[in-house]
Amino acid sequence: MVPCDRNLRDCELISCRLRRVEPLCRLPGSALQQLAMCGFYEDLEKGVTLFRAGEQGRYWYAVLGGQLEVRYHAADTKDGKRNADHIL
């Protein structure tokens, strides 16, 4: 559902879900409603890549449930060898 198609009930449901996210629960209700009005709500399949290192970020994500895997590459070492991938 795109933001322009949302009604007040949709925004209330999304803002209630956002309120369950620890860092967001401290925000005033009006801020959560604004996020709900302009944000997108997506259910993503396992294995979807949201973005890659070096890409310019266009969105921010709040993971409301499920699992998230973050992979990053360590910087090259002094001897020019690359360290292995890290999974958080």
C-alpha positions in Angstrom: 0.0 0.0 0.0 1.4 3.3 -1.0 1.2 6.2 1.5 -1.3 8.3 -0.6 -3.8 5.3 -0.4 -3.8 5.1 3.3 -6.7 6.1 5.5 -6.6 7.0 9.2 -7.2 3.4 10.3 -4.2 2.2 8.2 -2.0 4.8 9.8 -3.2 3.8 13.3 -2.4 0.2 12.6 1.1 1.0 11.3 1.9 3.4 14.1 0.8 0.8 16.7 3.3 -1.6 15.1 6.0 1.1 15.1 5.3 1.7 18.8 6.4 -1.9 19.5 9.9 -1.1 18.3 12.0 -0.2 21.4 13.8 3.0 20.1 10.6 4.3 18.5 8.3 3.8 21.5 9.7 6.9 23.1 8.5 9.1 20.2 5.3 11.1 20.6 2.2 9.6 19.0 2.2 12.4 16.4 5.7 11.6 15.2 4.7 7.9 14.8 1.6 8.8 12.9 3.7 11.0 10.5 6.1 8.0 10.0 3.1 5.8 9.3 1.6 8.3 6.8 4.8 8.6 4.7 6.5 5.3 5.2 6.0 2.0 3.5 5.1 -1.3 5.2 6.6 -4.4 3.6 6.6 -8.1 4.3 9.9 -9.3 2.8 10.8 -12.8 1.8 13.8 -14.5 3.4 17.1 -13.7 1.6 16.0 -10.3 0.2 18.9 -7.8 0.0 17.9 -4.4 1.1 21.1 -2.6 0.1 24.7 -3.2 -0.4 27.8 -1.5 1.0 28.7 1.6 -1.0 25.2 2.2 -2.3 23.6 5.5 -1.5 20.8 4.9 1.0 17.4 6.1 0.0 15.3 4.5 2.8 15.6 3.6 6.4 14.2 0.3 7.7 12.6 -0.7 11.0 12.5 -4.5 11.4 9.2 -5.2 13.3 9.6 -9.0 13.4 11.5 -11.9 12.1 15.2 -12.1 11.7 17.7 -9.8 10.1 21.2 -10.7 8.8 23.8 -8.0 8.4 26.9 -8.8 6.5 29.9 -6.5 6.1 33.4 -6.8 4.8 36.3 -5.8 7.0 38.8 -3.4 5.5 41.8 -4.7 3.8 44.7 -5.5 6.2 48.1 -4.0 6.1 49.5 -6.9 4.0 46.8 -6.3 1.4 44.7 -9.4 2.2 41.0 -9.0 2.8 39.5 -10.3 6.0 36.5 -12.6 5.7 32.9 -11.5 5.7 31.3 -10.9 9.1 27.8 -11.7 10.0 26.1 -9.8 12.8 
